[in-house]
Amino acid sequence: MKVLVTGSNGFLGQHLCINLANKGFNVIATSRGSNKIGHLVNTQFQAVDVTKKNEIAHVLHQFKPEVIIHNAAMSKPNECDNNQEACLLQNVTATAYLVEAGKKINSYFIYVSTDFVFGENGPHSEDAAKEPLNFYGKSKLMAEEIVTTSGLKYAIMRPVFIYGKQLANMKGTFLHWVKNSLSNGQKISVVNDQHRTPSYVNDICKGLTTMIEQQVSGDFHLAGKDILTPYQMAVTLANTLQLDASLITPVTSETFVEPVKRAKKSGLKIEKAIRELNYQPVSFEEGVRLSFL
């Protein structure tokens, strides 16, 4: 089965392409710029700008993938707020282009969304009210609506606070910043009043693989089972890796002035994925071990 992945150079994109290739899928990895995932068995890389309608149409016509996983996005909330036109182009218009091209070859379409489509009072179930607090969340919700009304067989996957092993040519996550800071003896201040359900990247990849194999429809949350603040995550990492947790100071979100609003209590409920996909995420502590040891 041919699976086309957009955003293959990103954190989730690289891990996903590797996982799918190892499972025997024929992966078409697409991203802007040069190939960062290396030369994998069962994988072809194509440089594609998803904001260019003709490039999307060409690559989908050329490869005719049975499955499209649309993972590419402008995903930094501050950048989305500062440049809303670019955000709409990359998150909404590009999705419309992919849906249009996907309809011509009748692909199964999986859209990678975000917990930012919800507001406060998390963790949220798949059918919770969509009340995005910032422009990034609004743009992803607009893209979701394009997918749900497309007429394609589709599924929407929402993760939150993705972490995992840092591969070559890959930017690190929040946890890598914590580890590097503590390893260098640096004191850090970490927010302790925002609650999340951090998602181990390989759990997400396994869940997406099951979604492909079962051709499920509808919305699915692939997140972790532990509800933690970033401070609690940092302390867990320090204790697991035998680093000095006393270097970490808990602070409130008001300590860091940010232009966009973020939920204090977010996170995602995963009961549906457990029930329908046999989704079995690791604990956060085990995810840290798998990521760093």
PEKA-V142946 format. One record per residue. N is the residue number from 1. RES is the residue in three letters. PSI is psi in whole degrees, 0 to 359 (none if undefined). BURIAL is I if it has 9 or more other C-alpha atoms within 8 Angstrom, else O. Layout:
n:N res:RES psi:PSI burial:BURIAL
n:N res:RES psi:PSI burial:BURIAL
//
This chain:
n:1 res:MET psi:134 burial:O
n:2 res:LYS psi:128 burial:I
n:3 res:VAL psi:119 burial:I
n:4 res:LEU psi:129 burial:I
n:5 res:VAL psi:123 burial:I
n:6 res:THR psi:156 burial:I
n:7 res:GLY psi:37 burial:I
n:8 res:SER psi:344 burial:I
n:9 res:ASN psi:352 burial:I
n:10 res:GLY psi:180 burial:I
n:11 res:PHE psi:304 burial:O
n:12 res:LEU psi:321 burial:I
n:13 res:GLY psi:314 burial:I
n:14 res:GLN psi:312 burial:I
n:15 res:HIS psi:320 burial:I
n:16 res:LEU psi:314 burial:I
n:17 res:CYS psi:318 burial:I
n:18 res:ILE psi:314 burial:I
n:19 res:ASN psi:315 burial:I
n:20 res:LEU psi:318 burial:I
n:21 res:ALA psi:320 burial:I
n:22 res:ASN psi:336 burial:O
n:23 res:LYS psi:356 burial:O
n:24 res:GLY psi:4 burial:O
n:25 res:PHE psi:152 burial:I
n:26 res:ASN psi:106 burial:I
n:27 res:VAL psi:128 burial:I
n:28 res:ILE psi:103 burial:I
n:29 res:ALA psi:125 burial:I
n:30 res:THR psi:140 burial:I
n:31 res:SER psi:164 burial:I
n:32 res:ARG psi:149 burial:I
n:33 res:GLY psi:196 burial:O
n:34 res:SER psi:165 burial:O
n:35 res:ASN psi:123 burial:I
n:36 res:LYS psi:353 burial:O
n:37 res:ILE psi:354 burial:I
n:38 res:GLY psi:185 burial:O
n:39 res:HIS psi:102 burial:O
n:40 res:LEU psi:148 burial:I
n:41 res:VAL psi:144 burial:O
n:42 res:ASN psi:19 burial:I
n:43 res:THR psi:135 burial:I
n:44 res:GLN psi:137 burial:I
n:45 res:PHE psi:136 burial:O
n:46 res:GLN psi:124 burial:I
n:47 res:ALA psi:119 burial:I
n:48 res:VAL psi:134 burial:I
n:49 res:ASP psi:111 burial:I
n:50 res:VAL psi:350 burial:I
n:51 res:THR psi:0 burial:I
n:52 res:LYS psi:108 burial:O
n:53 res:LYS psi:320 burial:I
n:54 res:ASN psi:326 burial:O
n:55 res:GLU psi:319 burial:I
n:56 res:ILE psi:312 burial:I
n:57 res:ALA psi:320 burial:I
n:58 res:HIS psi:311 burial:O
n:59 res:VAL psi:325 burial:I
n:60 res:LEU psi:324 burial:I
n:61 res:HIS psi:323 burial:I
n:62 res:GLN psi:314 burial:O
n:63 res:PHE psi:336 burial:O
n:64 res:LYS psi:60 burial:I
n:65 res:PRO psi:140 burial:I
n:66 res:GLU psi:333 burial:I
n:67 res:VAL psi:136 burial:I
n:68 res:ILE psi:124 burial:I
n:69 res:ILE psi:108 burial:I
n:70 res:HIS psi:100 burial:I
n:71 res:ASN psi:340 burial:I
n:72 res:ALA psi:140 burial:I
n:73 res:ALA psi:158 burial:O
n:74 res:MET psi:107 burial:I
n:75 res:SER psi:0 burial:O
n:76 res:LYS psi:114 burial:O
n:77 res:PRO psi:320 burial:I
n:78 res:ASN psi:317 burial:I
n:79 res:GLU psi:320 burial:I
n:80 res:CYS psi:321 burial:I
n:81 res:ASP psi:322 burial:I
n:82 res:ASN psi:332 burial:O
n:83 res:ASN psi:75 burial:O
n:84 res:GLN psi:329 burial:I
n:85 res:GLU psi:315 burial:O
n:86 res:ALA psi:322 burial:O
n:87 res:CYS psi:314 burial:I
n:88 res:LEU psi:321 burial:I
n:89 res:LEU psi:312 burial:I
n:90 res:GLN psi:326 burial:I
n:91 res:ASN psi:330 burial:I
n:92 res:VAL psi:302 burial:I
n:93 res:THR psi:316 burial:I
n:94 res:ALA psi:322 burial:I
n:95 res:THR psi:319 burial:I
n:96 res:ALA psi:320 burial:I
n:97 res:TYR psi:316 burial:I
n:98 res:LEU psi:319 burial:I
n:99 res:VAL psi:315 burial:I
n:100 res:GLU psi:314 burial:O
n:101 res:ALA psi:324 burial:I
n:102 res:GLY psi:327 burial:I
n:103 res:LYS psi:328 burial:I
n:104 res:LYS psi:337 burial:O
n:105 res:ILE psi:7 burial:I
n:106 res:ASN psi:47 burial:O
n:107 res:SER psi:155 burial:I
n:108 res:TYR psi:126 burial:I
n:109 res:PHE psi:120 burial:I
n:110 res:ILE psi:122 burial:I
n:111 res:TYR psi:126 burial:I
n:112 res:VAL psi:110 burial:I
n:113 res:SER psi:219 burial:I
n:114 res:THR psi:158 burial:I
n:115 res:ASP psi:347 burial:I
n:116 res:PHE psi:352 burial:I
n:117 res:VAL psi:346 burial:I
n:118 res:PHE psi:172 burial:I
n:119 res:GLY psi:229 burial:I
n:120 res:GLU psi:184 burial:O
n:121 res:ASN psi:37 burial:O
n:122 res:GLY psi:179 burial:I
n:123 res:PRO psi:151 burial:I
n:124 res:HIS psi:142 burial:I
n:125 res:SER psi:170 burial:I
n:126 res:GLU psi:329 burial:O
n:127 res:ASP psi:15 burial:O
n:128 res:ALA psi:157 burial:O
n:129 res:ALA psi:137 burial:O
n:130 res:LYS psi:111 burial:O
n:131 res:GLU psi:67 burial:O
n:132 res:PRO psi:142 burial:I
n:133 res:LEU psi:350 burial:I
n:134 res:ASN psi:174 burial:I
n:135 res:PHE psi:326 burial:I
n:136 res:TYR psi:311 burial:I
n:137 res:GLY psi:320 burial:I
n:138 res:LYS psi:319 burial:I
n:139 res:SER psi:321 burial:I
n:140 res:LYS psi:326 burial:I
n:141 res:LEU psi:321 burial:I
n:142 res:MET psi:320 burial:I
n:143 res:ALA psi:320 burial:I
n:144 res:GLU psi:317 burial:I
n:145 res:GLU psi:326 burial:O
n:146 res:ILE psi:317 burial:I
n:147 res:VAL psi:315 burial:I
n:148 res:THR psi:337 burial:O
n:149 res:THR psi:12 burial:O
n:150 res:SER psi:334 burial:O
n:151 res:GLY psi:350 burial:O
n:152 res:LEU psi:155 burial:I
n:153 res:LYS psi:124 burial:O
n:154 res:TYR psi:164 burial:I
n:155 res:ALA psi:148 burial:I
n:156 res:ILE psi:128 burial:I
n:157 res:MET psi:128 burial:I
n:158 res:ARG psi:122 burial:I
n:159 res:PRO psi:180 burial:I
n:160 res:VAL psi:133 burial:I
n:161 res:PHE psi:64 burial:O
n:162 res:ILE psi:138 burial:I
n:163 res:TYR psi:166 burial:I
n:164 res:GLY psi:192 burial:I
n:165 res:LYS psi:138 burial:O
n:166 res:GLN psi:115 burial:I
n:167 res:LEU psi:172 burial:O
n:168 res:ALA psi:146 burial:O
n:169 res:ASN psi:30 burial:O
n:170 res:MET psi:135 burial:I
n:171 res:LYS psi:143 burial:O
n:172 res:GLY psi:169 burial:O
n:173 res:THR psi:183 burial:I
n:174 res:PHE psi:318 burial:O
n:175 res:LEU psi:328 burial:I
n:176 res:HIS psi:324 burial:I
n:177 res:TRP psi:317 burial:I
n:178 res:VAL psi:310 burial:I
n:179 res:LYS psi:313 burial:I
n:180 res:ASN psi:320 burial:O
n:181 res:SER psi:312 burial:I
n:182 res:LEU psi:324 burial:I
n:183 res:SER psi:332 burial:O
n:184 res:ASN psi:7 burial:O
n:185 res:GLY psi:20 burial:O
n:186 res:GLN psi:137 burial:O
n:187 res:LYS psi:139 burial:I
n:188 res:ILE psi:151 burial:I
n:189 res:SER psi:129 burial:O
n:190 res:VAL psi:137 burial:I
n:191 res:VAL psi:136 burial:I
n:192 res:ASN psi:17 burial:I
n:193 res:ASP psi:21 burial:I
n:194 res:GLN psi:124 burial:I
n:195 res:HIS psi:134 burial:I
n:196 res:ARG psi:170 burial:I
n:197 res:THR psi:79 burial:I
n:198 res:PRO psi:139 burial:I
n:199 res:SER psi:119 burial:I
n:200 res:TYR psi:128 burial:I
n:201 res:VAL psi:324 burial:I
n:202 res:ASN psi:333 burial:I
n:203 res:ASP psi:317 burial:I
n:204 res:ILE psi:315 burial:I
n:205 res:CYS psi:319 burial:I
n:206 res:LYS psi:318 burial:I
n:207 res:GLY psi:318 burial:I
n:208 res:LEU psi:322 burial:I
n:209 res:THR psi:317 burial:I
n:210 res:THR psi:321 burial:I
n:211 res:MET psi:319 burial:I
n:212 res:ILE psi:312 burial:I
n:213 res:GLU psi:324 burial:O
n:214 res:GLN psi:350 burial:O
n:215 res:GLN psi:47 burial:O
n:216 res:VAL psi:159 burial:O
n:217 res:SER psi:152 burial:O
n:218 res:GLY psi:196 burial:O
n:219 res:ASP psi:140 burial:I
n:220 res:PHE psi:136 burial:I
n:221 res:HIS psi:123 burial:I
n:222 res:LEU psi:89 burial:I
n:223 res:ALA psi:183 burial:I
n:224 res:GLY psi:169 burial:I
n:225 res:LYS psi:353 burial:I
n:226 res:ASP psi:135 burial:O
n:227 res:ILE psi:116 burial:I
n:228 res:LEU psi:153 burial:I
n:229 res:THR psi:160 burial:I
n:230 res:PRO psi:325 burial:I
n:231 res:TYR psi:315 burial:I
n:232 res:GLN psi:323 burial:I
n:233 res:MET psi:314 burial:I
n:234 res:ALA psi:318 burial:I
n:235 res:VAL psi:319 burial:I
n:236 res:THR psi:316 burial:I
n:237 res:LEU psi:313 burial:I
n:238 res:ALA psi:314 burial:I
n:239 res:ASN psi:321 burial:I
n:240 res:THR psi:322 burial:I
n:241 res:LEU psi:7 burial:I
n:242 res:GLN psi:46 burial:O
n:243 res:LEU psi:171 burial:I
n:244 res:ASP psi:100 burial:I
n:245 res:ALA psi:342 burial:I
n:246 res:SER psi:347 burial:O
n:247 res:LEU psi:350 burial:I
n:248 res:ILE psi:124 burial:I
n:249 res:THR psi:126 burial:I
n:250 res:PRO psi:136 burial:I
n:251 res:VAL psi:169 burial:I
n:252 res:THR psi:164 burial:O
n:253 res:SER psi:340 burial:I
n:254 res:GLU psi:345 burial:O
n:255 res:THR psi:326 burial:O
n:256 res:PHE psi:116 burial:O
n:257 res:VAL psi:120 burial:O
n:258 res:GLU psi:145 burial:O
n:259 res:PRO psi:343 burial:O
n:260 res:VAL psi:153 burial:I
n:261 res:LYS psi:137 burial:O
n:262 res:ARG psi:149 burial:O
n:263 res:ALA psi:141 burial:I
n:264 res:LYS psi:320 burial:O
n:265 res:LYS psi:98 burial:I
n:266 res:SER psi:217 burial:I
n:267 res:GLY psi:167 burial:I
n:268 res:LEU psi:142 burial:I
n:269 res:LYS psi:142 burial:I
n:270 res:ILE psi:14 burial:I
n:271 res:GLU psi:322 burial:O
n:272 res:LYS psi:316 burial:I
n:273 res:ALA psi:321 burial:I
n:274 res:ILE psi:317 burial:I
n:275 res:ARG psi:315 burial:O
n:276 res:GLU psi:337 burial:O
n:277 res:LEU psi:0 burial:I
n:278 res:ASN psi:40 burial:O
n:279 res:TYR psi:126 burial:I
n:280 res:GLN psi:79 burial:O
n:281 res:PRO psi:151 burial:I
n:282 res:VAL psi:164 burial:I
n:283 res:SER psi:162 burial:I
n:284 res:PHE psi:319 burial:I
n:285 res:GLU psi:318 burial:I
n:286 res:GLU psi:324 burial:O
n:287 res:GLY psi:322 burial:I
n:288 res:VAL psi:316 burial:I
n:289 res:ARG psi:314 burial:I
n:290 res:LEU psi:332 burial:I
n:291 res:SER psi:330 burial:I
n:292 res:PHE psi:343 burial:O
n:293 res:LEU psi:none burial:O
//
